[in-house]
Amino acid sequence: MALSMEEQRILTQIEVRLSEDDPPLAQRLARHGTPRGRRPRIIALTAAAVIIVLAAIGTAVAAAVL
């Protein structure tokens, strides 16, 4: 969902004010707002683990039926 020009202007003002009022917090938020870091890796590993578990369950059910 795209922001309107007014919403974008307000957001920019908030970002500038935050950077002026609390630079350390602004830096922390900027770091965590990017897709880099541990979160995408954790999500990918969790998804892979779920797929492996589902495949194992499917194999066990298939072996029990045969």
C-alpha atoms as one frame of an Amber mdcrd trajectory, in Angstrom:
protein
   0.000   0.000   0.000   1.552   3.251  -1.119   1.575   6.317   1.068  -0.021
   9.546  -0.052   2.221  12.564  -0.517   0.957  14.012   2.779   1.607  10.765
   4.658   5.099  10.542   3.154   5.810  14.147   4.162   4.665  13.482   7.738
   6.733  10.298   7.926   9.795  12.166   6.701   9.247  14.836   9.360   8.993
  12.163  12.052  12.214  10.521  10.845  14.090  13.842  10.828  12.786  14.777
  14.278  13.724  11.370  15.682  17.235  11.686  14.256  17.589  15.075  15.919
  16.050  14.120  19.284  17.497  10.635  19.786  20.267   9.717  17.317  21.119
   6.353  18.956  17.494   5.208  18.750  17.242   6.401  15.151  20.355   4.388
  14.272  18.987   1.250  15.966  15.669   1.564  14.144  17.451   2.129  10.838
  19.525  -1.041  11.345  16.498  -3.153  12.195  14.385  -1.702   9.411  16.598
  -3.227   6.728  16.188  -6.801   5.502  19.840  -7.554   6.260  20.693  -9.296
   9.462  19.658 -12.471  11.238  15.881 -12.328  10.820  15.656 -13.480   7.153
  18.098 -16.287   7.913  16.037 -17.449  10.886  12.857 -17.359   8.822  14.487
 -19.394   6.041  15.848 -21.969   8.481  12.479 -22.268  10.215  10.703 -22.745
   6.888  13.219 -25.420   5.872  12.761 -27.216   9.203   8.969 -27.185   8.816
   9.239 -28.619   5.303  11.568 -31.378   6.504   9.255 -32.268   9.391   6.210
 -32.359   7.091   8.084 -34.560   4.618   9.085 -36.924   7.437   5.492 -37.142
   8.656   4.274 -37.774   5.122   6.847 -40.531   4.674   5.884 -42.146   7.982
   2.173 -42.063   7.074   2.870 -43.512   3.637   4.996 -46.304   5.142   2.268
 -47.099   7.692  -0.393 -47.337   4.973   1.666 -49.668   2.782
